Amino acid sequence: MSFRKWLGFDGPVNHGVPTVNTPYELWNTYTVITSVREPLDRAVSCYRFLTHDSYTGIFKKVYPDLGGWDPLTFFRTIINEQLFVLAGQYKYAEHFQSNKKPDFLFKFENMDTSELGARLGIAEPLPRANTGKNKSPVQLSEDLYLSLVEHFKVDYLLFNYRPKPYSAFMERQEKLAA
């Protein structure tokens, strides 16, 4: 959402992967911009957002009791039934019918958009459009944590992220919530 706002795009958002939504000729021709995030931080953020009382989007209509889901129910259901919500980010960073890599691949944690901004004539800094209201720690069991690391193993490999030990991950959540 931040990139869309920064680039001046509005209208409906489609979270489908490029291979499904974008003809490879367009992927090969246009400037491709991809942003990734540390996989477990992304997953926990998604949980916080979709289960918060303020969430009223489409998934609340599909799953009326979503706000009361524990992490295991949430991740099991969302990963297995909503294939694009927590899909591996590598699926967004490549087109399976093309060898072209994204022109710009940003990591959420240290986005420097100055080169892209200069290329596109955008002087404003990248806004942070998706700041969630729910900062509370998500209580993941160690087994669920390890299962999520396994689910995102390709993202960890391709984007040079390293999963933290379980205890360090949980401690970091507590610190960020404080």
ABEGO torsion letter per residue (X at the ends): XAAAAAAGBBEBBBABBAAAABBAAAAAABBBBBBBBBAAAAAAAAAAAAABAABABAAAAABAAAAABBAAAAAAAAAAABAAAABBAAAAABBAABABBBABBBBAABBBAAAAAAAAGBABBBBBABBBABABBBBBBAAAAAAAAAAAAAAAAAAGBBBBBAAAAAAAAAAAAX
